[in-house]
């Protein structure tokens, strides 16, 4: 999937309301050279987030998506949230994986079924953030 998609982004944003994650960025891809979306390069950079049992596949708003590639539940999808209040200094990578990763689906299809594609609530929330002065509108060119 990652090689075939070539680092493509979703057509529209998709929301997992239960986990609070927003899928709106390109997935990683397989490249001949290191790049910010190269699957191998990015995963070398994520060794403080995941054991080698997990493969990071995309940055999402709020964290990182990973697929389990070794051990039990191979193929399952997991979410590693950024700035998790449960995180503690001094934890090993193994402890972080065990305590912080949140399950998103038994496989990629199950994960995709959790998502609400381009929900209208996103625009409402975005407008409220701008109106309240918590964010600013950025025009989309193209």
C-alpha positions as CSV (number, residue, x, y, z in Angstrom):
1,X,0.0,0.0,0.0
2,X,2.7,2.5,1.0
3,X,4.8,1.9,-2.1
4,X,1.8,1.8,-4.4
5,X,0.3,5.0,-2.9
6,X,3.7,6.7,-3.3
7,X,3.3,9.0,-0.3
8,X,-0.1,10.1,-1.3
9,X,-2.3,12.1,1.1
10,X,-6.0,11.3,1.7
11,X,-8.4,13.0,-0.8
12,X,-10.2,14.6,2.2
13,X,-9.5,14.8,5.9
14,X,-10.8,11.9,8.0
15,X,-11.5,11.9,11.7
16,X,-11.4,9.3,14.3
17,X,-13.6,11.0,16.9
18,X,-12.9,8.5,19.6
19,X,-9.1,8.9,19.5
20,X,-9.2,12.5,18.4
21,X,-6.9,12.0,15.5
22,X,-7.2,13.6,12.1
23,X,-5.8,11.9,9.0
24,X,-5.0,14.7,6.5
25,X,-1.3,14.3,5.7
26,X,0.6,12.1,3.2
27,X,1.5,8.6,4.2
28,X,5.2,7.6,4.2
29,X,6.5,5.9,1.1
30,X,9.5,3.9,-0.1
31,X,12.2,6.0,-1.7
32,X,15.6,5.5,-3.1
33,X,17.0,8.3,-0.9
34,X,16.3,9.7,2.5
35,X,13.5,12.2,2.6
36,X,11.0,13.5,5.2
37,X,8.4,11.0,4.0
38,X,10.7,8.1,3.3
39,X,9.5,5.1,5.3
40,X,13.0,3.8,6.2
41,X,14.4,7.2,7.1
42,X,11.4,8.3,9.2
43,X,11.3,5.1,11.1
44,X,15.0,5.4,12.1
45,X,14.0,8.8,13.5
46,X,11.1,7.3,15.4
47,X,13.1,4.8,17.4
48,X,12.4,6.7,20.6
49,X,8.6,6.3,19.9
50,X,8.4,2.6,18.6
51,X,10.1,-0.7,19.2
52,X,11.0,-2.6,16.0
53,X,7.7,-4.4,16.4
54,X,6.0,-1.3,14.9
55,X,6.4,0.5,11.7
56,X,5.4,4.2,11.6
57,X,3.3,4.8,8.4
58,X,2.0,8.4,8.7
59,X,2.0,11.6,10.7
60,X,-1.5,12.6,11.7
61,X,-2.8,15.6,13.5
62,X,-2.1,14.7,17.1
63,X,0.5,11.9,16.7
64,X,1.8,9.1,14.5
65,X,0.1,6.0,13.0
66,X,2.0,2.7,13.2
67,X,1.3,-0.8,12.0
68,X,2.4,-3.8,14.1
69,X,4.9,-5.8,12.0
70,X,6.2,-8.4,14.6
71,X,4.8,-10.5,17.4
72,X,1.1,-10.9,18.2
73,X,-1.5,-8.9,16.2
74,X,0.7,-8.4,13.1
75,X,-1.1,-5.9,10.8
76,X,-2.9,-4.1,13.6
77,X,-2.9,-0.3,13.5
78,X,-1.9,1.9,16.5
79,X,-1.8,5.6,17.4
80,X,1.0,7.2,19.3
81,X,-0.2,10.5,20.6
82,X,2.1,13.5,20.9
83,X,2.4,15.3,24.2
84,X,0.6,12.5,26.1
85,X,0.1,13.6,29.7
86,X,0.7,10.0,30.8
87,X,4.3,10.0,29.3
88,X,7.1,10.1,31.9
89,X,10.8,11.0,31.7
90,X,13.0,7.9,32.1
91,X,10.7,5.4,30.4
92,X,12.3,3.0,28.0
93,X,10.9,2.8,24.4
94,X,9.3,-0.6,25.4
95,X,7.5,1.1,28.4
96,X,6.3,3.9,26.1
97,X,4.9,1.4,23.6
98,X,3.2,-0.7,26.3
99,X,1.7,2.3,28.1
100,X,1.0,4.9,25.5
101,X,0.0,3.3,22.1
102,X,-3.7,3.2,21.5
103,X,-5.3,0.5,19.3
104,X,-7.0,1.8,16.1
105,X,-8.0,-1.4,14.4
106,X,-7.2,-5.1,14.0
107,X,-6.0,-4.3,10.5
108,X,-5.8,-1.4,8.1
109,X,-9.4,-2.0,6.8
110,X,-10.8,-1.9,10.3
111,X,-8.9,1.3,11.0
112,X,-10.3,2.9,7.8
113,X,-13.8,1.9,8.8
114,X,-13.4,3.9,12.1
115,X,-12.8,7.1,10.2
116,X,-15.5,9.7,9.4
117,X,-14.5,11.2,6.0
118,X,-14.5,15.0,5.9
119,X,-17.1,15.5,8.7
120,X,-18.8,18.9,8.5
121,X,-18.0,19.4,12.2
122,X,-14.4,20.1,11.3
123,X,-15.3,23.2,9.4
124,X,-17.5,24.4,12.3
125,X,-14.8,23.8,14.8
126,X,-12.2,25.6,12.6
127,X,-14.5,28.6,12.2
128,X,-15.1,28.8,15.9
129,X,-11.3,28.6,16.5
130,X,-10.7,31.5,14.1
131,X,-13.7,33.5,15.5
132,X,-12.4,33.1,19.0
133,X,-8.9,34.2,18.1
134,X,-7.3,30.8,18.8
135,X,-6.3,30.2,15.2
136,X,-6.0,32.2,11.9
137,X,-7.4,31.3,8.5
138,X,-4.8,30.4,5.9
139,X,-5.9,30.7,2.3
140,X,-5.5,27.5,0.2
141,X,-3.8,28.1,-3.1
142,X,-4.1,25.9,-6.0
